[in-house]
Amino acid sequence: MYWIALQWLPEAEPPGGALADTMPSPQALGWWALQFTPRVAWVDEALLLEVSTSLRLWGGPQALLRRMHASNPAPVTIQSAQAAIGVIALALLRLRVQGQPIPSGCPAALPLHTLSAARAHLPLLARLGLRTWGEVHALPRGPMVRRFGTGLRRALDIAWGLAPEGHRWLTLPEVFDQQLELPARVGDAPALMWAANRLLASLRLWLRARQLGVLAFELEWRLDLKRLNGGALPSTQSLVIRTAEPAQAMAHLRRLLAERLARTPLLAPAVHLRLRSVDTAPWAAEAASFLPEDQRAGDALHVFVERVGARLGPGSVLAPTLRADHRPECMQGWRVGQGAVRPAPHPRPLPKGAGEQSRRASPTCLVDALAPTWLLREPLPLGVQPDGQPCHHGPLRLLAGPHRIETGWWCADDSASEGSGAARDYYIAQNAAAGLLWIYRERATAARQGANATPRWFLQGLYA
């Protein structure tokens, strides 16, 4: 057996400081420790870890301790001690925190105030002249149990290896749900962020321990008043924050929550907070790459859209999304906030950066590598010369094509003409007046005309 005792030193800053903002809860610190061993328990002020089964995995006790200190999730330092028995490791940790030297001859030479089971009996033990664990352990068993109870005797038996040591091990809950009592009544929603930061820090540790990413979480606060101006008030208010992709990093979630809280009036002062996970998904970490083209600068598109949407309100920002359709006017949809995708029959062109990012994400959705990124709102009918040559500010010369598509025949929506799908031949055309154009010829099957009908030509895209 090998035990490690950990204790996070008291915060040096007053409440409301930078350290208090991001200090996880004790339960969340236990979730963090579960990555090192499944046997973790809180005993009084310290976190006890039984690591004998995982020491070889981490490369020994010193390597494990270095890793614990390096991955410390709290903004305060960790004090640690280790021993072959948990109660001894806890006693050594208490001496180290108090700045006292470690006596030789453990456990017999350990002072009694470092033993949790002896704290209730310290005045009587001092009057009897007993100062160390060894002196109490030497007392006759029967009279000692009758006078001090079985707790002290059992703790000493564990320290001398005469009884097994057992604790109630921490386990990960299936759903994150933590509450926090506010130190004072809070009258405006942005002031709730101080307490919410502590809950978000705990949420991050829970997500990492369960290898999940959060898609939605709810912040709920309890109101102090029951009636306001004669009208009944609900007992609580809440906000639900949603993201397009699973997230573990809390910086983006904090920004979203702060933007939403800034736009949310409190019906009454808040006295209690609760944060719970609503929707999660398995977490797949991004693969690291040293290639320059894989080093993306700035925030992802969905992060920008979510932040602006939280600031301007739901429905104020439309996000482009690619669709599995070969018709150019149906290849792109618009997502309102985090809702469903609605079709965009005549999509506006994406910004240059966003379009490039979307194309890299799903390259198979392109009609053609030479297709333009700028589409007209409505395809423009073109004139046709007697010899069948299309015209736009003069005769057009066909440079590339045809690229034939025939799709959408199974759809009967507004994105296809009269629900008949599309049967087209696309060309790249040019003349001196119009420049490069993207045009198509509508075949007779799409126009519902006879086989000998004159083909119709349309201008659909422009090249810059």
C-alpha positions as CSV (number, residue, x, y, z in Angstrom):
1,M,0.0,0.0,0.0
2,Y,1.1,3.5,-0.7
3,W,-0.8,6.6,0.3
4,I,-0.5,10.3,-0.8
5,A,-2.2,13.1,1.2
6,L,-2.8,16.4,-0.6
7,Q,-4.0,19.7,0.8
8,W,-4.6,23.0,-0.9
9,L,-3.4,25.9,1.2
10,P,-5.9,28.6,2.2
11,E,-6.3,31.3,-0.4
12,A,-4.1,34.3,0.1
13,E,-6.5,36.8,-1.4
14,P,-9.7,38.0,0.2
15,P,-13.1,36.8,-1.1
16,G,-13.7,38.2,-4.6
17,G,-10.1,38.1,-5.6
18,A,-8.7,36.4,-8.7
19,L,-7.9,33.2,-6.8
20,A,-11.4,32.9,-5.4
21,D,-12.9,33.2,-8.8
22,T,-11.4,30.0,-10.2
23,M,-11.1,27.8,-7.1
24,P,-12.9,24.5,-7.8
25,S,-15.0,22.9,-5.2
26,P,-13.6,20.1,-3.0
27,Q,-15.7,17.6,-4.8
28,A,-14.3,18.7,-8.1
29,L,-10.7,18.4,-6.8
30,G,-11.5,14.8,-6.0
31,W,-12.7,14.3,-9.6
32,W,-9.4,15.7,-10.8
33,A,-7.5,13.2,-8.6
34,L,-9.4,10.2,-10.1
35,Q,-7.1,10.4,-13.1
36,F,-4.2,9.1,-11.0
37,T,-6.0,6.3,-9.1
38,P,-9.6,5.1,-8.6
39,R,-9.1,5.2,-4.8
40,V,-9.7,8.8,-3.7
41,A,-11.3,10.0,-0.5
42,W,-11.7,13.3,1.4
43,V,-10.6,12.9,5.1
44,D,-11.1,16.0,7.1
45,E,-9.1,18.8,5.3
46,A,-7.0,16.6,3.1
47,L,-7.5,14.4,0.0
48,L,-6.1,10.9,0.4
49,L,-5.1,8.8,-2.6
50,E,-4.1,5.1,-2.4
51,V,-1.8,4.8,-5.5
52,S,-0.1,1.4,-5.0
53,T,-1.9,-0.1,-8.1
54,S,-0.9,2.9,-10.4
55,L,2.6,3.7,-9.2
56,R,4.3,1.7,-12.0
57,L,2.1,3.4,-14.6
58,W,3.2,6.9,-13.5
59,G,6.9,6.0,-13.1
60,G,7.1,5.9,-9.3
61,P,6.0,8.2,-6.4
62,Q,8.2,11.1,-7.2
63,A,7.2,11.2,-10.9
64,L,3.6,11.0,-9.8
65,L,3.9,13.8,-7.3
66,R,5.6,16.0,-10.0
67,R,2.7,15.3,-12.3
68,M,0.2,16.2,-9.6
69,H,1.8,19.5,-8.9
70,A,2.2,20.3,-12.6
71,S,-1.5,19.6,-13.3
72,N,-2.9,21.3,-10.2
73,P,-6.3,22.6,-11.2
74,A,-6.5,25.2,-8.4
75,P,-4.9,28.6,-8.4
76,V,-3.2,27.8,-5.0
77,T,-0.3,25.5,-4.3
78,I,-0.5,21.9,-3.1
79,Q,1.1,20.5,0.0
80,S,1.7,16.8,-0.1
81,A,3.0,13.9,2.0
82,Q,3.3,10.2,1.4
83,A,3.5,7.1,3.6
84,A,2.6,3.4,3.6
85,I,-0.5,4.0,5.7
86,G,-3.2,6.7,5.1
87,V,-3.5,8.0,8.6
88,I,0.3,8.4,8.8
89,A,0.4,10.3,5.5
90,L,-2.3,12.6,6.8
91,A,-0.3,13.2,10.0
92,L,2.9,14.0,8.1
93,L,0.9,16.4,5.9
94,R,-0.4,18.3,9.0
95,L,3.1,18.6,10.4
96,R,4.4,19.9,7.0
97,V,1.6,22.5,6.7
98,Q,2.2,23.7,10.3
99,G,6.0,24.0,9.6
100,Q,6.9,21.4,12.2
101,P,9.8,18.9,11.7
102,I,9.0,15.3,11.0
103,P,10.0,13.2,14.0
104,S,12.0,10.0,13.7
105,G,10.4,6.7,14.6
106,C,7.0,7.1,13.0
107,P,4.3,6.4,13.9
108,A,5.2,6.2,17.6
109,A,6.8,9.6,17.8
110,L,4.0,11.5,16.0
111,P,2.3,14.1,18.2
112,L,-1.3,13.4,19.1
113,H,-2.8,16.5,17.6
114,T,-2.0,15.1,14.1
115,L,-4.4,12.1,14.8
116,S,-8.0,12.9,13.9
117,A,-9.5,10.3,16.3
118,A,-7.6,11.8,19.2
119,R,-8.6,15.4,18.8
120,A,-11.7,15.1,21.0
121,H,-9.7,13.7,23.8
122,L,-6.6,15.9,23.7
123,P,-7.2,17.8,27.0
124,L,-7.7,14.5,29.0
125,L,-4.7,12.8,27.3
126,A,-2.6,15.9,28.1
127,R,-3.5,15.7,31.7
128,L,-2.6,12.0,31.7
129,G,0.8,13.0,30.4
130,L,0.3,11.4,27.0
131,R,1.8,13.3,24.0
132,T,2.5,10.9,21.2
133,W,0.8,8.1,19.3
134,G,3.2,5.5,20.8
135,E,2.3,6.4,24.4
136,V,-1.4,6.1,23.8
137,H,-0.9,2.9,21.8
138,A,0.8,1.3,24.9
139,L,-2.3,1.8,27.1
140,P,-4.2,-1.4,28.0
141,R,-6.7,-2.1,25.3
142,G,-9.8,-2.8,27.4
143,P,-9.7,0.3,29.7
144,M,-8.7,2.5,26.8
145,V,-11.7,1.4,24.8
146,R,-14.1,1.9,27.8
147,R,-12.7,5.4,28.4
148,F,-12.1,6.8,24.9
149,G,-14.3,4.6,22.7
150,T,-13.4,2.4,19.8
151,G,-12.5,5.1,17.3
152,L,-9.2,6.0,18.9
153,R,-8.2,2.4,19.4
154,R,-9.0,1.5,15.8
155,A,-7.1,4.5,14.4
156,L,-4.0,3.4,16.3
157,D,-4.5,-0.2,15.2
158,I,-4.5,1.0,11.5
159,A,-1.3,3.0,12.1
160,W,0.5,-0.1,13.4
161,G,-0.9,-2.3,10.7
162,L,-3.2,-4.3,13.0
163,A,-6.4,-3.4,11.2
164,P,-7.3,-2.6,7.6
165,E,-7.8,0.9,6.5
166,G,-11.0,1.7,4.6
167,H,-12.6,4.9,3.2
168,R,-15.6,5.8,1.2
169,W,-14.2,6.3,-2.2
170,L,-15.3,9.2,-4.5
171,T,-17.2,8.3,-7.6
172,L,-18.0,10.4,-10.7
173,P,-21.7,11.4,-11.0
174,E,-23.5,10.7,-14.3
175,V,-24.7,14.3,-14.5
176,F,-22.9,17.5,-13.3
177,D,-25.1,19.3,-10.8
178,Q,-23.5,21.5,-8.2
179,Q,-24.9,24.3,-6.0
180,L,-23.3,27.3,-4.3
181,E,-24.7,29.5,-1.6
182,L,-23.9,33.2,-2.3
183,P,-22.1,35.1,0.5
184,A,-24.5,38.0,0.0
185,R,-27.6,38.9,-1.9
186,V,-26.8,39.8,-5.5
187,G,-28.9,42.4,-7.2
188,D,-27.7,42.3,-10.8
189,A,-27.1,39.4,-13.1
190,P,-23.4,40.3,-14.1
191,A,-22.4,40.1,-10.5
192,L,-23.4,36.4,-10.5
193,M,-20.3,35.7,-12.7
194,W,-18.0,35.6,-9.6
195,A,-19.8,32.6,-8.2
196,A,-20.6,31.1,-11.6
197,N,-16.8,31.0,-12.3
198,R,-16.3,28.7,-9.4
199,L,-19.0,26.3,-10.7
200,L,-17.6,26.4,-14.2
201,A,-14.2,25.5,-12.9
202,S,-15.8,22.4,-11.3
203,L,-17.7,21.6,-14.5
204,R,-14.4,21.6,-16.4
205,L,-12.9,19.0,-14.1
206,W,-16.0,16.8,-14.3
207,L,-15.9,16.9,-18.1
208,R,-12.2,16.0,-18.2
209,A,-12.8,13.1,-15.7
210,R,-15.7,11.7,-17.8
211,Q,-14.0,12.5,-21.2
212,L,-17.0,14.6,-22.3
213,G,-17.6,17.9,-23.9
214,V,-20.6,20.1,-22.9
215,L,-23.1,21.1,-25.5
216,A,-25.6,22.8,-23.1
217,F,-25.6,23.8,-19.4
218,E,-28.1,25.6,-17.2
219,L,-27.3,28.3,-14.6
220,E,-30.1,28.7,-12.1
221,W,-30.4,31.2,-9.3
222,R,-32.9,31.3,-6.4
223,L,-34.7,34.5,-5.8
224,D,-34.9,36.1,-2.3
225,L,-38.3,37.7,-2.7
226,K,-41.6,35.9,-3.3
227,R,-43.7,39.0,-4.3
228,L,-42.7,42.2,-6.0
229,N,-45.1,45.2,-6.3
230,G,-48.0,42.9,-5.3
231,G,-47.2,40.3,-8.0
232,A,-46.1,36.8,-7.4
233,L,-42.6,35.9,-8.4
234,P,-41.2,32.6,-9.5
235,S,-38.8,30.9,-7.0
236,T,-36.0,30.8,-9.5
237,Q,-34.6,32.2,-12.8
238,S,-32.3,30.4,-15.2
239,L,-30.3,30.6,-18.4
240,V,-29.5,27.8,-20.7
241,I,-26.2,28.2,-22.7
242,R,-25.8,26.1,-25.8
243,T,-22.8,25.5,-28.1
244,A,-22.5,24.1,-31.6
245,E,-19.6,21.8,-30.7
246,P,-18.7,19.9,-27.5
247,A,-16.4,22.1,-25.3
248,Q,-14.2,21.6,-22.3
249,A,-12.4,24.9,-22.2
250,M,-14.3,27.3,-20.1
251,A,-13.1,30.6,-21.6
252,H,-15.6,30.5,-24.4
253,L,-18.4,29.4,-22.1
254,R,-17.6,32.2,-19.6
255,R,-17.9,34.7,-22.4
256,L,-21.2,33.3,-23.5
257,L,-22.5,33.3,-20.0
258,A,-21.3,36.8,-19.3
259,E,-23.0,38.2,-22.4
260,R,-26.3,36.5,-21.6
261,L,-26.2,37.6,-18.0
262,A,-25.5,41.2,-19.0
263,R,-28.8,41.1,-21.0
264,T,-30.8,39.4,-18.3
265,P,-32.6,41.5,-15.6
266,L,-33.0,39.9,-12.2
267,L,-36.6,39.8,-10.9
268,A,-35.3,39.9,-7.3
269,P,-31.9,39.6,-5.5
270,A,-30.3,36.1,-5.9
271,V,-29.2,34.1,-2.9
272,H,-28.2,30.7,-4.3
273,L,-26.7,29.4,-7.5
274,R,-27.0,26.0,-9.2
275,L,-25.1,24.8,-12.3
276,R,-26.0,21.6,-14.1
277,S,-25.1,19.9,-17.4
278,V,-28.0,19.6,-19.8
279,D,-26.4,18.0,-22.9
280,T,-23.0,16.4,-23.3
281,A,-21.1,14.5,-26.0
282,P,-18.0,12.3,-26.1
283,W,-14.9,14.4,-26.2
284,A,-12.4,13.9,-29.1
285,A,-9.3,16.0,-28.6
286,E,-7.9,17.7,-31.7
287,A,-4.8,16.0,-33.1
288,A,-1.7,18.2,-32.8
289,S,0.1,19.1,-36.0
290,F,3.3,21.0,-36.8
291,L,2.2,21.9,-40.4
292,P,1.7,25.6,-40.9
293,E,-1.6,25.2,-42.7
294,D,-3.0,23.4,-39.7
295,Q,-2.1,26.1,-37.2
296,R,-5.4,28.0,-37.2
297,A,-5.2,31.6,-35.9
298,G,-8.0,33.1,-34.0
299,D,-11.4,31.7,-32.9
300,A,-13.3,29.1,-34.9
301,L,-16.3,30.3,-36.9
302,H,-18.9,28.8,-34.5
303,V,-17.2,30.4,-31.5
304,F,-17.5,33.8,-33.1
305,V,-21.1,33.2,-34.1
306,E,-22.1,32.1,-30.6
307,R,-20.4,35.0,-29.0
308,V,-22.0,37.6,-31.2
309,G,-25.4,35.8,-31.0
310,A,-25.2,35.9,-27.2
311,R,-24.5,39.6,-27.4
312,L,-27.1,40.6,-29.9
313,G,-29.8,38.2,-28.9
314,P,-31.3,34.9,-30.3
315,G,-32.2,35.0,-33.9
316,S,-30.0,38.0,-34.7
317,V,-27.1,36.1,-36.2
318,L,-27.3,33.6,-39.1
319,A,-24.6,31.0,-39.4
320,P,-23.9,29.3,-42.7
321,T,-24.0,25.5,-42.9
322,L,-23.2,23.1,-45.8
323,R,-25.9,20.8,-47.0
324,A,-25.6,17.5,-49.0
325,D,-27.1,18.8,-52.2
326,H,-25.5,19.2,-55.7
327,R,-27.8,22.1,-56.7
328,P,-25.7,25.3,-56.1
329,E,-28.6,27.2,-54.6
330,C,-29.3,24.4,-52.1
331,M,-25.8,23.6,-51.1
332,Q,-25.8,26.1,-48.2
333,G,-28.3,26.7,-45.4
334,W,-28.6,29.2,-42.6
335,R,-28.7,28.2,-39.0
336,V,-30.5,30.6,-36.7
337,G,-28.6,30.6,-33.4
338,Q,-28.4,26.9,-32.3
339,G,-31.8,26.0,-33.9
340,A,-32.6,23.9,-36.9
341,V,-31.2,24.6,-40.4
342,R,-33.5,26.3,-42.7
343,P,-32.9,26.2,-46.5
344,A,-31.6,29.3,-48.3
345,P,-32.8,29.2,-51.9
346,H,-30.5,32.1,-52.9
347,P,-27.6,32.2,-50.4
348,R,-25.5,35.2,-50.0
349,P,-21.8,34.6,-50.4
350,L,-19.8,33.7,-47.4
351,P,-17.0,36.0,-46.2
352,K,-13.7,35.0,-47.6
353,G,-12.3,33.4,-44.5
354,A,-15.5,31.7,-43.5
355,G,-16.0,30.2,-47.0
356,E,-12.5,28.9,-47.1
357,Q,-12.9,27.3,-43.7
358,S,-16.3,25.7,-44.6
359,R,-14.8,24.3,-47.9
360,R,-11.9,22.8,-46.0
361,A,-14.3,21.2,-43.5
362,S,-16.4,19.5,-46.2
363,P,-14.6,19.6,-49.6
364,T,-17.0,17.0,-51.1
365,C,-19.9,19.4,-51.2
366,L,-18.5,21.5,-54.1
367,V,-20.2,21.2,-57.4
368,D,-16.9,21.8,-59.2
369,A,-13.5,23.0,-58.2
370,L,-14.0,25.8,-60.6
371,A,-17.4,26.9,-59.3
372,P,-17.5,30.6,-58.1
373,T,-18.2,31.5,-54.5
374,W,-20.6,34.4,-55.6
375,L,-24.1,33.3,-56.7
376,L,-26.8,35.6,-57.9
377,R,-30.0,35.8,-55.8
378,E,-32.0,34.7,-58.8
379,P,-30.6,33.1,-61.9
380,L,-30.7,35.6,-64.7
381,P,-32.2,34.5,-68.0
382,L,-29.8,35.0,-71.0
383,G,-30.6,35.8,-74.6
384,V,-29.8,33.2,-77.2
385,Q,-28.7,33.9,-80.8
386,P,-30.3,32.0,-83.7
387,D,-27.3,29.6,-83.7
388,G,-27.9,28.7,-80.0
389,Q,-25.0,30.9,-78.7
390,P,-25.9,32.5,-75.3
391,C,-25.5,36.3,-74.9
392,H,-24.8,38.7,-72.0
393,H,-23.6,42.1,-73.2
394,G,-22.6,40.4,-76.3
395,P,-22.0,36.8,-77.4
396,L,-20.4,34.5,-74.8
397,R,-17.5,32.2,-75.5
398,L,-17.7,28.9,-73.6
399,L,-14.3,28.1,-72.0
400,A,-15.1,25.0,-69.9
401,G,-17.9,22.6,-69.6
402,P,-20.3,21.0,-69.6
403,H,-20.6,20.0,-66.0
404,R,-23.9,18.1,-65.9
405,I,-26.0,17.8,-62.7
406,E,-29.4,16.1,-62.4
407,T,-30.5,16.1,-58.9
408,G,-33.3,17.2,-56.5
409,W,-36.0,15.3,-58.4
410,W,-37.0,13.6,-55.2
411,C,-37.6,16.9,-53.4
412,A,-40.7,19.0,-53.7
413,D,-39.6,22.2,-51.8
414,D,-39.1,25.8,-52.6
415,S,-35.5,25.3,-53.4
416,A,-36.3,23.6,-56.7
417,S,-38.2,25.1,-59.5
418,E,-41.8,23.9,-59.2
419,G,-40.5,20.9,-57.2
420,S,-39.1,19.3,-60.4
421,G,-35.5,19.2,-59.4
422,A,-32.6,20.4,-61.6
423,A,-31.2,19.1,-64.9
424,R,-28.5,21.5,-66.0
425,D,-25.3,21.7,-68.0
426,Y,-22.9,24.2,-66.4
427,Y,-20.2,26.2,-68.4
428,I,-17.6,28.9,-67.7
429,A,-18.2,31.6,-70.3
430,Q,-16.4,34.9,-71.1
431,N,-16.6,38.0,-73.2
432,A,-14.8,41.3,-73.1
433,A,-17.7,43.3,-71.6
434,A,-18.9,40.8,-68.9
435,G,-15.7,39.0,-68.0
436,L,-15.9,35.5,-66.5
437,L,-19.4,34.1,-65.9
438,W,-20.8,30.9,-64.6
439,I,-23.8,29.9,-66.7
440,Y,-25.9,26.9,-67.2
441,R,-28.2,25.5,-69.9
442,E,-31.5,24.1,-68.6
443,R,-32.3,20.8,-70.3
444,A,-35.8,20.1,-71.5
445,T,-36.5,17.6,-68.7
446,A,-36.1,20.4,-66.1
447,A,-38.2,22.9,-68.1
448,R,-41.0,20.3,-68.7
449,Q,-40.9,21.1,-72.3
450,G,-40.8,18.9,-75.4
451,A,-37.7,17.2,-76.4
452,N,-37.3,19.6,-79.4
453,A,-37.8,22.8,-77.3
454,T,-35.1,25.5,-77.5
455,P,-32.8,25.2,-74.5
456,R,-32.9,28.1,-72.0
457,W,-29.7,29.7,-70.6
458,F,-29.2,31.3,-67.2
459,L,-26.4,33.3,-65.5
460,Q,-26.0,32.0,-61.9
461,G,-22.5,33.0,-60.8
462,L,-19.8,35.6,-61.2
463,Y,-16.0,35.4,-60.9
464,A,-14.2,38.3,-59.2
